[in-house]
Amino acid sequence: MGQQVLDEIREHCEDLKLVGIAGKKNIVALSTLAKEFEVPSIAISQKISREESTIFPEHCQIFIGEHALEDLVESVDCDVVVVAVSGIAALTATLKAIHKGITIALASKEILVIAGEWIMAEVRKYGATLLPLDSEHNAIFQCLETRLPFEASALRRVWLTASGGPFLRYSCEKMASVTWQQALRHPVWHMGPKISVDSATLANKGLEFIEAKHLFDLQPRQIEIVIHPQSYIHSMVEWIDGSIMAQLAAPSMRFPIHYCLFYPKRVAASTQTLSFYDKMRMDFEAPDEAQFPCLRLAKESLSCGNAGPVVFNGSDEAAVEAFLSSRLSFLEIPIVIGRTMEALLPMKASSVEDALEINRFSRKRAEEEIHKLMRQRA
Ligand SMILES: NC(=O)c1ccc[n+]([C@@H]2O[C@H](COP(=O)([O-])OP(=O)(O)OC[C@H]3O[C@@H](n4cnc5c(N)ncnc54)[C@H](OP(=O)(O)O)[C@@H]3O)[C@@H](O)[C@H]2O)c1
């Protein structure tokens, strides 16, 4: 995601200026980018030695360590903060950006999944603008925007589209032996490892279901998921009169990124979009929750107290890490999530700090389930 944001800035360098950048492990790449974009401020979320810091240009102000993201957001004067850090590592930094009342383009859906009710309350309190960067939520945002001021009672439901991932047509037997390398080969989107595995299990669609609930203040019954393998329609809004509005574009994150960076203006872009004369076809089907139990578990988590999604998120994080290190099989991912949810829920979180603690605890509890499964196999 970050690379595509940089491509957008490269293309529109007369209008967009990068004033801060963050990363964790890949400090050589950060230093190259610092030079290319002449970035004045950099955050590195892990400790680095004095010697390592010499690879950055002298003009750079560098924030290092566990609070680096917050320090960066606090010190840099900017119009838009793009949050595209994997997981919840940028939660506190996102809150800092909200407190500045600026625009936040949010890709890190996990932040809303575990702390949506507090994040949305702070957005309202501080008058910040929270723009969804996830292509589905960005599509819904664009459809709703056509009806501003938005009248909630006129909305019947939203339709989140899902590509179905690389294993859409796989039988359970075939899915039992898929490797993490296969799971990373998404047919439509090129993404980081965690979200790619989540797309293969449809846990990602479950996280997006919860994200949509918070972003658009919806009841779970107002959110439908439909498999649309071509990913031309990014999502849809259905009004109470039965009229449905969809947002279409070629499947590229450049479209939502462009939209967010220039919001509320529409600015010309060169990214190739859909060509309706190229024998374009669009298919739709209902998701099979027996084949993809992570989707069912994510929905169920919403009826297990406000910590339900936190436990779903934490256990999914641990299970995906275990799958990526070949400690868990693909079909064991939902088993770990299901058992962790069963052991811990229902539960209530009373603050963001509480939610973070429950997320940590769920990861730990899921690790125990992973070890149990590994022992059974040995
Ligand atoms: N990729 C997509 O098309 C897409 C679409 C929709 C939503 N999203 C969401 O966007 C987020 C990122 O996804 P991705 O596919 O871009 O993942 P990714 O390729 O794994 O990239 C993650 C980025 O986060 C940085 N990072 C990780 N931990 C950090 C920390 N503690 N502090 C600072 N930087 C940190 C990494 O930096 P280093 O490499 O230096 O460690 C890397 O640049 C996820 O929440 C995902 O769900 C992605």
The ligand as an SDF file (V2000), in Angstrom:
LIG
                    3D

 48 52  0  0  0  0  0  0  0  0999 V2000
   -2.0140   -3.8340    0.2150 N   0  0  0  0  0  0  0  0  0  0  0  0
   -3.2650   -3.5120   -0.0650 C   0  0  0  0  0  0  0  0  0  0  0  0
   -3.6790   -3.5100   -1.2390 O   0  0  0  0  0  0  0  0  0  0  0  0
   -4.2240   -3.1220    1.0440 C   0  0  0  0  0  0  0  0  0  0  0  0
   -5.5680   -2.8590    0.7280 C   0  0  0  0  0  0  0  0  0  0  0  0
   -6.4410   -2.4650    1.7360 C   0  0  0  0  0  0  0  0  0  0  0  0
   -6.0080   -2.3400    3.0340 C   0  0  0  0  0  0  0  0  0  0  0  0
   -4.6950   -2.6080    3.3300 N   0  0  0  0  0  0  0  0  0  0  0  0
   -4.2580   -2.4980    4.7250 C   0  0  0  0  0  0  0  0  0  0  0  0
   -3.0910   -1.6840    4.7950 O   0  0  0  0  0  0  0  0  0  0  0  0
   -2.2220   -2.1460    5.8230 C   0  0  0  0  0  0  0  0  0  0  0  0
   -0.8580   -2.4520    5.2220 C   0  0  0  0  0  0  0  0  0  0  0  0
   -0.9970   -3.4920    4.2670 O   0  0  0  0  0  0  0  0  0  0  0  0
    0.1620   -3.8110    3.2210 P   0  0  0  0  0  0  0  0  0  0  0  0
   -0.3860   -4.8010    2.2620 O   0  0  0  0  0  0  0  0  0  0  0  0
    0.7260   -2.5280    2.6820 O   0  0  0  0  0  0  0  0  0  0  0  0
    1.2140   -4.5070    4.1900 O   0  0  0  0  0  0  0  0  0  0  0  0
    2.8080   -4.6910    4.0010 P   0  0  0  0  0  0  0  0  0  0  0  0
    3.1400   -4.7960    2.5610 O   0  0  0  0  0  0  0  0  0  0  0  0
    3.1760   -5.7990    4.9200 O   0  0  0  0  0  0  0  0  0  0  0  0
    3.4090   -3.3100    4.5040 O   0  0  0  0  0  0  0  0  0  0  0  0
    3.3330   -2.9500    5.8490 C   0  0  0  0  0  0  0  0  0  0  0  0
    4.1160   -1.6700    6.0670 C   0  0  0  0  0  0  0  0  0  0  0  0
    3.9610   -1.3220    7.4390 O   0  0  0  0  0  0  0  0  0  0  0  0
    5.2580   -1.0060    7.9600 C   0  0  0  0  0  0  0  0  0  0  0  0
    5.2470   -1.3140    9.3920 N   0  0  0  0  0  0  0  0  0  0  0  0
    4.9390   -2.4750    9.9990 C   0  0  0  0  0  0  0  0  0  0  0  0
    4.9760   -2.3350   11.3410 N   0  0  0  0  0  0  0  0  0  0  0  0
    5.3320   -1.0510   11.5780 C   0  0  0  0  0  0  0  0  0  0  0  0
    5.5390   -0.2800   12.7460 C   0  0  0  0  0  0  0  0  0  0  0  0
    5.4090   -0.8070   13.9660 N   0  0  0  0  0  0  0  0  0  0  0  0
    5.8890    1.0160   12.6000 N   0  0  0  0  0  0  0  0  0  0  0  0
    6.0500    1.5730   11.3780 C   0  0  0  0  0  0  0  0  0  0  0  0
    5.8460    0.9060   10.2340 N   0  0  0  0  0  0  0  0  0  0  0  0
    5.4950   -0.3940   10.3320 C   0  0  0  0  0  0  0  0  0  0  0  0
    6.2520   -1.8800    7.1890 C   0  0  0  0  0  0  0  0  0  0  0  0
    7.5370   -1.2840    7.2400 O   0  0  0  0  0  0  0  0  0  0  0  0
    8.8990   -2.1810    7.1410 P   0  0  0  0  0  0  0  0  0  0  0  0
    8.8380   -2.8850    5.8210 O   0  0  0  0  0  0  0  0  0  0  0  0
    9.9940   -1.1660    7.2500 O   0  0  0  0  0  0  0  0  0  0  0  0
    8.8850   -3.1190    8.3120 O   0  0  0  0  0  0  0  0  0  0  0  0
    5.6230   -1.7990    5.7800 C   0  0  0  0  0  0  0  0  0  0  0  0
    6.0320   -0.6340    5.1280 O   0  0  0  0  0  0  0  0  0  0  0  0
   -2.9150   -3.3780    6.4430 C   0  0  0  0  0  0  0  0  0  0  0  0
   -3.6320   -2.9750    7.5610 O   0  0  0  0  0  0  0  0  0  0  0  0
   -3.8730   -3.8410    5.3530 C   0  0  0  0  0  0  0  0  0  0  0  0
   -4.9910   -4.5150    5.8710 O   0  0  0  0  0  0  0  0  0  0  0  0
   -3.8020   -2.9830    2.3710 C   0  0  0  0  0  0  0  0  0  0  0  0
  1  2  1  0
  2  3  2  0
  2  4  1  0
  4  5  1  0
  4 48  2  0
  5  6  2  0
  6  7  1  0
  7  8  2  0
  8  9  1  0
  8 48  1  0
  9 10  1  0
  9 46  1  0
 10 11  1  0
 11 12  1  0
 11 44  1  0
 12 13  1  0
 13 14  1  0
 14 15  2  0
 14 16  1  0
 14 17  1  0
 17 18  1  0
 18 19  2  0
 18 20  1  0
 18 21  1  0
 21 22  1  0
 22 23  1  0
 23 24  1  0
 23 42  1  0
 24 25  1  0
 25 26  1  0
 25 36  1  0
 26 27  1  0
 26 35  1  0
 27 28  2  0
 28 29  1  0
 29 30  1  0
 29 35  2  0
 30 31  1  0
 30 32  2  0
 32 33  1  0
 33 34  2  0
 34 35  1  0
 36 37  1  0
 36 42  1  0
 37 38  1  0
 38 39  2  0
 38 40  1  0
 38 41  1  0
 42 43  1  0
 44 45  1  0
 44 46  1  0
 46 47  1  0
M  CHG  2   8   1  16  -1
M  END
$$$$
